[in-house]
Amino acid sequence: MMIVGLVVAGFLGIRAVGQTAYITNFGDNTVSVINVTADTVVTTIHVGINPLGVACSPDGNWVYITNMGAGTVCIINTATNTVSATIQVGSGPTGIAVNPAGTKLYVANYLDYTVDEITLATNSITAIINVGAYPNGVAVSPDGSKVYVTNYIDNTVSAINTSANTVMATISVGQQPLGVCMSIDGSKAYITNYGSGTVSIINTATNAVSGIITVGVQPEGISVNPVGTRAYVTNFFDTTVSVINTATNTVTATVKVGTNPDGISVTPDGSKVYVVNYGGNSVDVMLASNNSVPTAIAVGGAPEPLGNFISIYPSHTGIPSLTPPTPSITIYPNPANTILNIHSQLTIGNCQLIITDVMGNEVYRETLPAIVNCQLSIVNWNAGIYFYEIRGEGTGLQIPTSTRGKFIKE
């Protein structure tokens, strides 16, 4: 039976072998691991009692699972797909999210009305933050400065300041809020209201509701595509997915899927939408190009992955690590449409500029004698997320071995 108030927004990780989905099966205490390229289950991992929440580290090397019935978080090593550690947390852990730096986890404890902050260097709880009643979904802002938590009974969202680990605002939304998902630029938080059949849009600058969108009956999961133009919402009772145009905040399509959809996530290249069906023990693969559903994948019992993330950093493919962009290297605008400007505050003797897509495919490479200001035309590139790397060559370098980051092509 579905635990009312438990939902998912995203559950995708990326490994060296490609994109991988980790689906928590609440009913049989396992995680189904799906190769997203082939749309097939490659292995099943046994975890704790009643697994729910999923979060992937930004480098794709680790997956974090909340076990509601055990009061624990399991850490999965994605190289071996085995549990490498287990952390005791609060009572009834549900939603989980990792910060962009990959250094902190935030875990909602459904029965304690708290959020645990876990420092991943030591796998220990370093703060406990009081929030509203029956916290569920958790999302971290792209800059890591805020965490948004849905409170199912209170009809509120707690906005947490991560520097102080205190609630900076409590925002009234619709009835029984469940899912939460950040916009790509962090300016909005999208909230599904299970009891209202709506999505509330929170302006993160003011922490006030700036819009309300009517969707299907009992909306749960929500996910935004990599370029931020579409949001996808699962409607549990309707067995549908609502497709939202984020520019107009209107529903542009309603897609029939499997029985009782809850979790949902868009693949990092934006081509597929994975829809988890609690009642069907399956995952539907929806094509973003035409909203068709040609494939269904059988998984474990009562699948109900809970979270709000998409891991977009390949491990050992394309850009090989999660090293944040160096302040001395900047790119703008981001997102970009026609021209990408690359500016360096360093004098670099000799270097290469390498750009890859989310699948690790190299799309651009150029050897440059120096970088001070560089313009690159991307007008004919496909929309999506790209990774850049500036790699030094030769001797007498004044930069690290490589400097990297990411940008969005609209």
C-alpha positions as CSV (number, residue, x, y, z in Angstrom):
1,M,0.0,0.0,0.0
2,M,1.3,3.5,-0.9
3,I,2.4,5.5,2.1
4,V,0.4,8.7,1.7
5,G,2.6,11.7,1.4
6,L,5.7,10.0,0.0
7,V,6.8,11.1,-3.5
8,V,9.6,11.5,-5.9
9,A,10.9,14.1,-8.2
10,G,14.1,12.6,-9.5
11,F,16.2,9.5,-9.2
12,L,18.9,9.5,-12.0
13,G,22.6,9.0,-11.5
14,I,25.4,8.8,-14.1
15,R,28.2,6.3,-14.1
16,A,31.2,5.6,-16.4
17,V,29.0,3.1,-18.3
18,G,26.3,5.7,-18.9
19,Q,23.2,7.0,-17.2
20,T,21.7,4.8,-14.5
21,A,18.4,5.0,-12.7
22,Y,18.1,3.8,-9.1
23,I,14.5,2.8,-8.2
24,T,13.6,2.2,-4.6
25,N,11.1,-0.7,-4.1
26,F,9.3,0.0,-0.9
27,G,7.6,-3.4,-0.8
28,D,10.6,-5.7,-1.1
29,N,13.5,-3.7,0.4
30,T,15.5,-3.5,-2.8
31,V,16.7,-1.0,-5.4
32,S,16.4,-1.8,-9.1
33,V,19.3,-0.5,-11.1
34,I,18.3,0.4,-14.7
35,N,20.7,1.2,-17.6
36,V,18.9,4.2,-19.1
37,T,20.4,3.8,-22.5
38,A,19.1,0.2,-22.9
39,D,16.0,0.7,-20.6
40,T,16.8,-2.6,-18.8
41,V,17.3,-3.6,-15.2
42,V,21.0,-4.6,-14.8
43,T,21.0,-5.6,-11.1
44,T,18.9,-5.5,-7.9
45,I,20.5,-4.3,-4.6
46,H,19.2,-5.3,-1.2
47,V,19.0,-2.3,1.2
48,G,17.2,-1.5,4.4
49,I,13.5,-1.8,5.4
50,N,11.1,0.2,3.2
51,P,13.5,2.1,1.0
52,L,12.2,5.4,-0.3
53,G,14.4,8.4,-0.9
54,V,17.2,8.5,-3.5
55,A,20.0,10.9,-4.1
56,C,23.1,10.6,-6.4
57,S,26.3,12.3,-5.6
58,P,27.2,14.9,-8.3
59,D,30.1,12.8,-9.5
60,G,27.9,9.8,-9.9
61,N,30.1,7.6,-7.7
62,W,27.6,7.2,-4.8
63,V,23.9,6.8,-4.3
64,Y,22.1,7.5,-1.0
65,I,18.9,5.6,0.0
66,T,16.6,6.4,2.9
67,N,15.1,3.3,4.6
68,M,11.9,4.5,6.2
69,G,11.3,1.3,8.2
70,A,14.8,1.1,9.5
71,G,15.6,4.8,10.3
72,T,18.8,4.6,8.2
73,V,20.5,5.8,5.0
74,C,22.4,3.3,2.9
75,I,25.3,4.4,0.7
76,I,25.7,2.5,-2.5
77,N,29.0,2.4,-4.4
78,T,28.0,2.7,-8.0
79,A,31.2,1.0,-9.3
80,T,30.1,-2.2,-7.6
81,N,26.4,-1.6,-6.9
82,T,26.9,-2.7,-3.3
83,V,26.1,-1.0,0.0
84,S,29.3,0.4,1.4
85,A,28.0,2.1,4.6
86,T,24.8,2.6,6.6
87,I,24.1,5.8,8.6
88,Q,21.5,5.9,11.5
89,V,19.2,8.9,11.1
90,G,15.9,10.1,12.6
91,S,12.6,8.3,12.7
92,G,10.9,7.5,9.4
93,P,13.4,9.0,6.9
94,T,11.8,9.9,3.6
95,G,13.1,12.6,1.2
96,I,16.9,13.1,0.7
97,A,19.0,15.5,-1.3
98,V,22.7,16.1,-1.7
99,N,24.2,19.6,-2.1
100,P,25.9,20.6,-5.4
101,A,29.4,20.3,-3.9
102,G,28.7,16.7,-2.9
103,T,29.7,17.4,0.7
104,K,26.3,17.4,2.6
105,L,23.2,15.3,2.7
106,Y,19.8,16.6,3.9
107,V,17.3,13.9,5.1
108,A,13.7,14.5,6.1
109,N,12.5,12.5,9.1
110,Y,8.8,12.0,8.6
111,L,7.9,11.0,12.2
112,D,10.4,13.4,13.9
113,Y,9.4,16.6,12.1
114,T,13.1,17.2,11.5
115,V,15.8,17.4,8.8
116,D,19.2,15.8,9.4
117,E,22.3,17.4,7.9
118,I,24.9,14.8,7.2
119,T,28.5,15.7,6.5
120,L,29.7,13.1,3.9
121,A,33.4,13.4,4.9
122,T,32.6,11.6,8.1
123,N,29.1,10.2,7.3
124,S,27.9,11.7,10.5
125,I,24.9,14.0,11.5
126,T,26.2,17.5,12.1
127,A,22.9,19.3,12.5
128,I,19.2,18.6,13.2
129,I,16.7,21.2,12.0
130,N,13.1,21.4,13.2
131,V,10.6,21.8,10.3
132,G,6.9,21.2,9.9
133,A,4.7,18.1,10.4
134,Y,5.5,15.0,8.3
135,P,8.2,16.4,6.1
136,N,8.5,14.7,2.8
137,G,10.3,16.1,-0.3
138,V,13.7,17.8,-0.1
139,A,15.4,20.0,-2.7
140,V,18.7,21.9,-2.5
141,S,19.1,25.1,-4.5
142,P,21.7,25.1,-7.3
143,D,24.1,27.3,-5.3
144,G,23.6,25.1,-2.2
145,S,22.5,28.0,0.0
146,K,18.9,26.9,0.6
147,V,17.0,23.7,1.2
148,Y,13.2,23.4,0.6
149,V,11.2,20.8,2.5
150,T,7.5,20.0,2.0
151,N,5.4,19.5,5.2
152,Y,2.5,17.2,4.4
153,I,0.2,17.9,7.3
154,D,1.0,21.6,7.8
155,N,0.3,22.6,4.2
156,T,3.6,24.4,4.2
157,V,7.2,24.4,2.9
158,S,10.2,25.1,5.1
159,A,13.0,27.1,3.5
160,I,16.3,26.4,5.3
161,N,19.4,28.6,5.3
162,T,22.2,26.1,5.0
163,S,24.8,28.4,6.4
164,A,23.0,28.7,9.7
165,N,21.0,25.5,9.5
166,T,17.8,27.4,10.5
167,V,14.4,27.8,8.9
168,M,14.4,31.2,7.2
169,A,10.8,31.1,6.0
170,T,7.7,28.9,6.3
171,I,5.6,29.2,3.2
172,S,1.9,28.3,3.0
173,V,1.1,26.3,-0.2
174,G,-1.7,24.0,-1.2
175,Q,-3.2,21.0,0.7
176,Q,-0.8,18.1,1.5
177,P,2.3,19.3,-0.3
178,L,4.5,16.4,-1.4
179,G,7.0,16.8,-4.2
180,V,9.5,19.6,-4.6
181,C,11.8,20.5,-7.5
182,M,14.0,23.5,-8.2
183,S,14.1,25.4,-11.5
184,I,17.5,25.2,-13.4
185,D,18.5,28.7,-12.4
186,G,17.3,28.3,-8.8
187,S,14.8,31.2,-9.0
188,K,11.8,28.9,-8.4
189,A,10.7,25.9,-6.4
190,Y,7.9,23.8,-7.8
191,I,5.6,22.1,-5.2
192,T,3.1,19.4,-5.9
193,N,0.0,19.6,-3.7
194,Y,-1.5,16.1,-3.3
195,G,-4.8,17.3,-1.8
196,S,-5.4,20.3,-4.0
197,G,-4.5,18.9,-7.5
198,T,-2.2,21.8,-8.0
199,V,1.5,22.9,-8.3
200,S,2.6,25.9,-6.3
201,I,5.5,28.0,-7.7
202,I,7.7,29.6,-5.0
203,N,9.8,32.7,-5.9
204,T,13.0,31.8,-4.0
205,A,14.1,35.4,-3.8
206,T,11.1,36.3,-1.8
207,N,10.0,32.9,-0.5
208,A,6.5,33.7,-1.5
209,V,4.1,31.8,-3.8
210,S,4.1,33.5,-7.3
211,G,1.8,31.1,-9.2
212,I,-0.5,28.1,-9.0
213,I,-1.0,25.6,-11.8
214,T,-3.9,23.1,-11.9
215,V,-2.8,19.6,-12.8
216,G,-4.4,16.1,-12.3
217,V,-5.8,14.4,-9.2
218,Q,-3.3,13.6,-6.4
219,P,-0.1,15.0,-8.0
220,E,3.0,13.6,-6.4
221,G,6.4,13.6,-8.2
222,I,7.7,16.6,-10.2
223,S,10.8,17.0,-12.4
224,V,12.1,19.7,-14.7
225,N,14.0,19.0,-18.0
226,P,17.7,20.0,-18.3
227,V,17.0,23.2,-20.1
228,G,14.2,24.3,-17.8
229,T,11.4,24.6,-20.4
230,R,9.2,21.7,-19.2
231,A,8.1,20.4,-15.9
232,Y,6.6,16.9,-15.6
233,V,4.1,15.9,-12.8
234,T,2.8,12.5,-11.9
235,N,-0.9,12.3,-11.0
236,F,-1.4,9.2,-8.8
237,F,-5.2,8.8,-9.0
238,D,-5.5,9.8,-12.6
239,T,-2.6,7.5,-13.8
240,T,-1.4,10.4,-15.9
241,V,1.5,12.8,-16.3
242,S,0.9,16.5,-16.7
243,V,3.4,18.3,-19.0
244,I,3.9,22.0,-18.0
245,N,5.3,24.8,-20.1
246,T,7.4,26.7,-17.6
247,A,7.4,29.9,-19.6
248,T,3.6,30.2,-19.5
249,N,2.9,28.0,-16.5
250,T,0.2,26.1,-18.4
251,V,-0.4,22.4,-18.9
252,T,0.3,21.6,-22.6
253,A,-0.3,17.8,-22.5
254,T,-1.7,15.1,-20.3
255,V,-0.1,11.7,-20.9
256,K,-1.7,8.3,-19.9
257,V,0.8,6.1,-18.1
258,G,0.8,3.0,-15.8
259,T,-1.1,2.5,-12.6
260,N,-0.6,5.0,-9.7
261,P,2.5,6.9,-11.0
262,D,4.5,8.5,-8.2
263,G,8.2,9.1,-9.0
264,I,9.4,10.9,-12.1
265,S,12.7,12.1,-13.6
266,V,14.0,13.5,-16.9
267,T,17.2,11.9,-18.3
268,P,20.2,14.3,-18.4
269,D,20.0,14.6,-22.2
270,G,16.3,15.5,-21.9
271,S,15.2,12.8,-24.4
272,K,13.3,10.5,-22.0
273,V,11.1,10.9,-18.9
274,Y,11.1,8.0,-16.5
275,V,7.8,7.5,-14.8
276,V,7.6,5.1,-11.8
277,N,4.2,3.3,-11.4
278,Y,3.6,2.3,-7.8
279,G,0.6,0.2,-8.6
280,G,2.1,-1.5,-11.7
281,N,5.5,-2.3,-10.3
282,S,7.0,-0.8,-13.4
283,V,8.8,2.2,-14.9
284,D,7.3,3.8,-18.1
285,V,9.8,5.3,-20.5
286,M,8.1,8.4,-22.0
287,L,9.8,10.1,-25.0
288,A,10.0,13.8,-24.5
289,S,9.9,14.5,-28.2
290,N,6.3,13.4,-28.7
291,N,5.1,12.3,-25.2
292,S,4.6,8.7,-26.3
293,V,5.2,5.8,-23.9
294,P,6.7,2.9,-26.0
295,T,8.5,1.0,-23.2
296,A,7.7,-0.3,-19.7
297,I,10.3,-1.8,-17.4
298,A,9.3,-4.3,-14.7
299,V,10.9,-3.5,-11.3
300,G,10.4,-4.6,-7.7
301,G,7.4,-4.4,-5.4
302,A,5.7,-1.1,-4.7
303,P,8.3,1.1,-6.3
304,E,8.3,4.6,-4.8
305,P,11.5,6.5,-5.2
306,L,11.5,9.8,-3.3
307,G,13.8,12.7,-4.1
308,N,14.4,15.7,-6.2
309,F,17.7,15.6,-8.1
310,I,19.3,14.8,-11.5
311,S,23.0,13.9,-11.3
312,I,24.6,15.4,-14.5
313,Y,28.3,14.8,-13.9
314,P,29.7,11.7,-15.7
315,S,32.3,9.8,-13.8
316,H,35.5,9.1,-15.9
317,T,33.5,10.0,-19.1
318,G,33.8,13.4,-20.6
319,I,34.7,15.6,-17.7
320,P,36.3,13.2,-15.2
321,S,35.5,14.7,-11.9
322,L,33.2,17.0,-10.0
323,T,35.8,19.8,-9.4
324,P,33.8,23.0,-9.3
325,P,34.5,25.8,-11.9
326,T,37.5,27.8,-10.9
327,P,36.7,31.5,-10.1
328,S,39.4,32.6,-12.5
329,I,37.6,30.9,-15.4
330,T,34.1,32.2,-16.2
331,I,31.6,31.5,-19.0
332,Y,28.5,33.6,-19.9
333,P,25.7,33.8,-20.6
334,N,24.5,30.7,-18.9
335,P,22.1,29.5,-20.2
336,A,23.3,30.4,-23.7
337,N,21.6,30.4,-27.1
338,T,23.9,31.5,-29.8
339,I,27.3,32.7,-28.4
340,L,29.2,31.3,-25.4
341,N,31.8,33.7,-24.0
342,I,34.8,32.2,-22.1
343,H,36.8,34.6,-20.0
344,S,40.0,33.8,-18.2
345,Q,41.8,35.9,-15.6
346,L,45.0,33.8,-16.0
347,T,47.8,33.9,-18.6
348,I,47.9,30.3,-20.0
349,G,50.8,29.3,-22.1
350,N,49.1,26.5,-24.0
351,C,45.8,24.8,-23.4
352,Q,42.9,22.8,-24.9
353,L,39.3,23.7,-24.7
354,I,37.2,20.5,-24.6
355,I,33.4,20.3,-24.5
356,T,31.3,17.2,-24.0
357,D,27.6,16.4,-23.8
358,V,25.9,14.6,-20.9
359,M,26.7,11.2,-22.5
360,G,30.4,12.0,-22.5
361,N,30.6,12.5,-26.3
362,E,33.1,15.1,-27.3
363,V,31.4,17.8,-29.3
364,Y,34.2,20.4,-29.5
365,R,37.9,20.6,-29.1
366,E,40.4,23.4,-29.9
367,T,44.0,24.0,-29.0
368,L,44.4,27.6,-28.0
369,P,47.7,29.5,-27.6
370,A,46.1,31.7,-24.9
371,I,42.8,32.4,-23.3
372,V,41.8,35.8,-22.3
373,N,38.5,36.3,-24.0
374,C,37.1,33.7,-26.3
375,Q,33.7,33.5,-28.2
376,L,32.3,30.2,-29.4
377,S,29.3,29.9,-31.7
378,I,26.8,27.3,-30.4
379,V,23.8,28.4,-32.5
380,N,23.6,25.0,-34.3
381,W,24.1,22.8,-31.2
382,N,21.3,20.7,-29.7
383,A,19.6,22.1,-26.6
384,G,20.9,20.5,-23.3
385,I,23.6,20.5,-20.7
386,Y,27.3,20.5,-21.8
387,F,30.5,20.2,-19.8
388,Y,33.6,22.3,-20.6
389,E,37.2,21.5,-19.6
390,I,40.2,23.8,-20.1
391,R,43.3,21.6,-19.9
392,G,46.8,22.8,-19.7
393,E,49.6,21.4,-21.8
394,G,53.4,21.7,-21.9
395,T,55.5,23.2,-19.0
396,G,55.3,26.2,-16.9
397,L,51.6,26.1,-16.5
398,Q,49.8,28.6,-14.4
399,I,46.6,26.6,-14.1
400,P,45.8,23.2,-12.5
401,T,45.9,20.2,-14.7
402,S,42.4,20.9,-15.8
403,T,39.6,23.4,-15.0
404,R,36.0,22.5,-15.7
405,G,32.4,23.4,-15.3
406,K,29.0,23.2,-17.1
407,F,26.6,25.3,-19.1
408,I,23.2,25.0,-20.7
409,K,22.4,25.5,-24.4
410,E,18.8,26.7,-24.8
